[in-house]
């Protein structure tokens, strides 16, 4: 703003500068709230991750995680396992690695907790939280299968009334586990012809197998097979329903040997689609029931 010049003089007018300070009205548009919001989102993500871990792990796994993040202080001076100082308190030429003189440094060393040595050779081999490899479990299963076969055959041989059925039972190792085939022939059938009713001797044989299977923990699969001889009116009854019915009848007989329902993994009938005597589909030996003890899973947490 220019002021009026004094009257009667030629002096230039004085110029006055007025500075106006405008207070900011956009403070709430700053970035501080974004930082706080990011912290909140991060905390919530960590919280939900924690909830997921609690729900997805077993008690044994949670203890292992807790031990990993809970180090303990070891008094290396008294334990004689080396100090935290340079070279563990020894000279570069020393070959001594243990003993009370090694831990010359008085600084404690942080180390993860070590499991107690009180456990046996099966420690960590429980059903839940297992760290055993699939190969180790499969090897143990194979040993159990061999022992089961030996016991079943010994029991059959000790019974005069069942000894004749020894040729009708066969143990076969497969990629899935050990298969126990109960096979018909021209002179004997495990089931009454054309039905799902077990013959008395066959029922006792399956019960004997079930007693041995009950001592294991492997999942069980049962598959029924027939020959290719047509069975009545295919619209009412056929080899598919007959094979499936015989597999189910076998499951019921095994269940009577106190095998829990949860152990039965699959019950199915395949009719004449997988003949044992491929070049003669009508051969009576194609009529059979296969009981397979499946390998146990060895993945972490099972």
C-alpha positions as CSV (number, residue, x, y, z in Angstrom):
1,X,0.0,0.0,0.0
2,X,1.4,3.4,-1.0
3,X,1.0,6.3,1.5
4,X,0.1,9.8,0.3
5,X,3.1,12.1,0.0
6,X,3.3,15.0,2.3
7,X,1.7,18.2,0.9
8,X,4.1,20.6,-0.9
9,X,7.0,18.3,-1.2
10,X,8.4,16.1,-4.0
11,X,9.4,13.3,-1.7
12,X,8.3,9.9,-3.0
13,X,5.6,8.3,-1.1
14,X,6.5,5.7,1.5
15,X,5.7,2.1,0.6
16,X,4.4,-0.2,3.3
17,X,4.6,-3.9,2.9
18,X,2.1,-6.0,4.9
19,X,2.9,-9.6,5.4
20,X,-0.1,-11.8,6.1
21,X,0.5,-15.3,7.6
22,X,-2.2,-17.8,6.9
23,X,-2.6,-20.6,9.4
24,X,-2.6,-24.0,7.7
25,X,-6.0,-25.7,7.8
26,X,-4.8,-29.1,6.3
27,X,-3.0,-30.5,9.3
28,X,-5.3,-33.5,9.4
29,X,-4.2,-34.4,5.9
30,X,-0.7,-35.2,7.0
31,X,1.0,-38.6,6.9
32,X,1.1,-39.4,10.6
33,X,-2.1,-41.4,10.6
34,X,-0.8,-43.6,7.8
35,X,2.1,-44.7,9.9
36,X,-0.2,-45.5,12.8
37,X,-2.6,-47.4,10.5
38,X,0.3,-49.4,9.0
39,X,1.4,-50.4,12.5
40,X,-2.2,-51.4,13.3
41,X,-2.5,-53.6,10.1
42,X,0.9,-55.2,10.9
43,X,-0.1,-56.0,14.4
44,X,-3.4,-57.5,13.2
45,X,-1.6,-59.6,10.6
46,X,0.8,-60.9,13.3
47,X,-2.2,-61.6,15.6
48,X,-4.0,-63.7,13.0
49,X,-0.8,-65.5,12.0
50,X,-0.4,-66.5,15.7
51,X,-4.1,-67.7,15.8
52,X,-3.4,-69.8,12.6
53,X,-0.3,-71.3,14.1
54,X,-2.1,-72.2,17.3
55,X,-4.8,-74.0,15.3
56,X,-2.6,-75.7,12.7
57,X,0.0,-77.2,15.0
58,X,0.0,-79.9,17.6
59,X,0.9,-79.6,21.2
60,X,4.3,-81.2,20.5
61,X,5.0,-78.8,17.6
62,X,4.1,-75.8,19.7
63,X,6.4,-76.9,22.4
64,X,9.2,-77.2,19.8
65,X,8.6,-73.7,18.5
66,X,8.5,-72.3,22.0
67,X,11.8,-74.0,22.9
68,X,13.4,-72.6,19.7
69,X,12.5,-69.0,20.7
70,X,13.3,-69.5,24.4
71,X,17.1,-69.9,24.6
72,X,18.7,-70.7,27.9
73,X,22.0,-69.4,29.3
74,X,24.7,-72.0,29.8
75,X,27.4,-71.4,32.3
76,X,30.3,-72.5,30.1
77,X,32.9,-71.9,32.8
78,X,31.4,-74.6,35.1
79,X,30.4,-76.9,32.3
80,X,33.8,-76.8,30.6
81,X,32.4,-76.6,27.1
82,X,34.3,-73.5,25.8
83,X,33.8,-69.8,26.5
84,X,32.3,-67.0,24.5
85,X,35.6,-65.1,24.2
86,X,37.9,-65.2,21.2
87,X,38.9,-68.8,20.4
88,X,36.9,-69.9,23.5
89,X,39.7,-68.8,25.9
90,X,42.4,-71.0,24.3
91,X,45.3,-70.2,22.0
92,X,45.2,-70.8,18.3
93,X,47.6,-73.7,18.7
94,X,45.5,-75.5,21.4
95,X,44.0,-78.9,20.4
96,X,42.0,-79.2,23.5
97,X,38.3,-78.8,22.8
98,X,36.7,-79.9,26.1
99,X,37.5,-79.8,29.8
100,X,37.4,-77.3,32.6
101,X,40.3,-75.3,31.2
102,X,38.6,-74.5,27.9
103,X,35.9,-72.3,29.3
104,X,38.2,-69.5,30.4
105,X,35.9,-66.8,29.3
106,X,33.4,-65.8,31.9
107,X,30.9,-64.6,29.3
108,X,27.9,-67.0,29.1
109,X,27.0,-68.5,25.8
110,X,23.4,-68.5,24.5
111,X,22.3,-71.9,23.2
112,X,19.0,-73.5,22.3
113,X,17.4,-75.8,24.8
114,X,18.5,-79.4,24.5
115,X,16.0,-82.3,24.8
116,X,16.5,-84.5,27.9
117,X,18.3,-87.8,27.3
118,X,15.7,-89.7,29.3
119,X,13.8,-90.7,26.1
120,X,14.1,-94.1,24.5
121,X,14.9,-95.0,20.9
122,X,11.2,-94.3,20.0
123,X,11.3,-90.7,21.3
124,X,9.7,-88.4,18.8
125,X,8.0,-91.2,17.1
126,X,4.5,-90.4,18.3
127,X,1.5,-90.3,16.1
128,X,1.2,-86.5,16.4
129,X,4.2,-84.2,15.7
130,X,6.2,-87.1,14.3
131,X,9.5,-86.2,12.7
132,X,10.2,-89.7,11.4
133,X,10.8,-90.0,7.7
134,X,8.4,-92.0,5.4
135,X,11.3,-94.4,4.6
136,X,11.8,-95.2,8.2
137,X,8.1,-95.8,8.8
138,X,7.8,-97.9,5.6
139,X,10.8,-100.1,6.8
140,X,9.1,-100.6,10.2
141,X,5.8,-101.5,8.4
142,X,7.6,-104.1,6.3
143,X,9.0,-105.7,9.4
144,X,5.6,-105.7,11.0
145,X,4.1,-107.2,7.8
146,X,6.6,-110.1,7.8
147,X,5.9,-110.8,11.5
148,X,2.1,-110.7,10.9
149,X,2.5,-113.2,8.0
150,X,4.5,-115.5,10.1
151,X,2.0,-115.5,13.0
152,X,-1.0,-116.0,10.7
153,X,0.6,-119.0,8.9
154,X,1.6,-120.5,12.2
155,X,-1.9,-120.3,13.6
156,X,-3.4,-121.8,10.4
157,X,-0.9,-124.7,10.5
158,X,-1.8,-125.4,14.1
159,X,-5.4,-125.9,13.3
160,X,-6.2,-129.1,11.4
161,X,-9.6,-127.8,10.3
162,X,-8.0,-124.7,8.8
163,X,-4.7,-126.2,7.5
164,X,-6.4,-127.1,4.2
165,X,-7.1,-123.3,3.6
166,X,-3.4,-122.4,3.7
167,X,-3.2,-122.7,-0.1
168,X,-6.1,-120.2,-0.4
169,X,-4.3,-117.4,1.4
170,X,-1.5,-115.5,-0.2
171,X,0.7,-112.5,1.1
172,X,1.9,-110.1,-1.6
173,X,4.0,-107.0,-1.1
174,X,2.8,-104.1,-3.3
175,X,3.7,-100.4,-3.6
176,X,0.7,-99.6,-1.3
177,X,1.5,-102.1,1.4
178,X,1.0,-105.8,2.1
179,X,-2.0,-107.5,0.3
180,X,-3.6,-110.6,1.8
181,X,-5.4,-112.5,-1.0
182,X,-8.2,-114.9,0.0
183,X,-8.6,-117.0,-3.2
184,X,-11.2,-119.4,-4.4
185,X,-10.4,-122.4,-6.6
186,X,-12.4,-125.1,-8.4
187,X,-12.8,-127.1,-5.2
188,X,-13.5,-124.4,-2.6
189,X,-15.2,-121.1,-2.5
190,X,-14.9,-118.6,0.4
191,X,-18.5,-117.5,-0.2
192,X,-21.6,-119.5,-0.9
193,X,-22.0,-119.6,-4.7
194,X,-23.5,-116.4,-6.0
195,X,-23.9,-114.8,-2.6
196,X,-22.1,-112.6,-0.1
197,X,-22.4,-115.2,2.7
198,X,-19.0,-116.4,4.1
199,X,-18.5,-120.1,4.5
200,X,-17.8,-121.0,8.2
201,X,-14.2,-122.0,7.6
202,X,-13.5,-118.9,5.6
203,X,-15.2,-116.7,8.2
204,X,-12.9,-118.2,10.9
205,X,-9.9,-117.7,8.7
206,X,-10.7,-114.0,8.1
207,X,-11.3,-113.6,11.9
208,X,-7.9,-115.1,12.5
209,X,-6.4,-112.6,10.1
210,X,-8.4,-109.8,11.8
211,X,-6.9,-110.7,15.2
212,X,-3.4,-110.2,13.9
213,X,-4.3,-107.0,11.9
214,X,-5.9,-105.5,15.1
215,X,-2.5,-105.4,16.7
216,X,-1.2,-103.0,14.0
217,X,-2.2,-99.4,13.2
218,X,-2.1,-99.4,9.4
219,X,-5.0,-98.3,7.3
220,X,-6.9,-101.1,5.6
221,X,-8.3,-101.4,2.0
222,X,-10.6,-104.3,1.0
223,X,-11.3,-105.1,-2.7
224,X,-13.6,-107.7,-4.0
225,X,-13.0,-109.6,-7.3
226,X,-15.1,-112.0,-9.3
227,X,-14.6,-114.1,-12.4
228,X,-16.2,-113.1,-15.7
229,X,-19.0,-115.7,-15.6
230,X,-22.3,-113.7,-16.0
231,X,-24.3,-113.4,-12.9
232,X,-28.1,-113.6,-13.4
233,X,-30.0,-110.6,-14.7
234,X,-27.4,-107.7,-15.0
235,X,-30.2,-105.2,-14.4
236,X,-30.9,-106.7,-10.9
237,X,-27.6,-108.2,-9.8
238,X,-24.2,-108.4,-11.5
239,X,-20.6,-109.0,-10.8
240,X,-20.1,-105.4,-9.7
241,X,-22.6,-105.7,-6.9
242,X,-21.4,-109.2,-6.0
243,X,-17.8,-108.1,-5.7
244,X,-18.7,-105.0,-3.6
245,X,-21.0,-107.0,-1.4
246,X,-18.3,-109.6,-0.7
247,X,-15.8,-106.8,0.2
248,X,-18.3,-105.3,2.6
249,X,-19.0,-108.7,4.1
250,X,-15.2,-109.1,4.7
251,X,-15.1,-105.7,6.4
252,X,-17.9,-106.7,8.7
253,X,-16.1,-109.9,9.7
254,X,-12.9,-107.9,10.4
255,X,-14.8,-105.4,12.4
256,X,-15.8,-108.3,14.7
257,X,-12.1,-108.7,15.5
258,X,-12.2,-105.2,17.2
259,X,-10.7,-103.3,14.3
260,X,-11.9,-99.7,14.6
261,X,-14.1,-98.3,11.8
262,X,-11.7,-95.4,11.3
263,X,-9.0,-97.8,10.0
264,X,-11.0,-98.9,7.0
265,X,-9.7,-96.6,4.2
266,X,-11.5,-98.0,1.2
267,X,-14.0,-100.7,0.5
268,X,-14.7,-101.5,-3.2
269,X,-15.6,-104.1,-5.8
270,X,-14.0,-104.3,-9.2
271,X,-15.9,-107.2,-10.6
272,X,-13.8,-109.1,-13.2
273,X,-11.8,-106.1,-14.3
274,X,-8.5,-107.2,-12.6
275,X,-8.3,-111.0,-13.1
276,X,-5.5,-112.9,-11.5
277,X,-5.5,-115.4,-14.4
278,X,-5.6,-112.8,-17.2
279,X,-5.6,-115.4,-20.0
280,X,-8.7,-117.1,-18.6
281,X,-11.2,-114.6,-17.1
282,X,-13.6,-117.4,-16.1
283,X,-11.0,-119.2,-14.0
284,X,-12.4,-119.6,-10.4
285,X,-9.2,-118.4,-9.0
286,X,-10.1,-114.9,-10.2
287,X,-12.8,-115.0,-7.4
288,X,-11.0,-113.5,-4.4
289,X,-11.1,-110.8,-1.7
290,X,-7.9,-108.7,-1.3
291,X,-7.2,-107.2,2.2
292,X,-4.4,-104.6,1.9
293,X,-2.6,-103.2,4.9
294,X,-1.5,-99.8,3.7
295,X,1.7,-98.1,4.6
296,X,1.4,-95.4,7.3
297,X,2.0,-91.8,6.4
298,X,5.3,-90.3,7.6
299,X,4.7,-86.6,7.0
300,X,5.3,-84.1,9.7
301,X,2.4,-83.7,12.1
302,X,0.8,-87.1,11.5
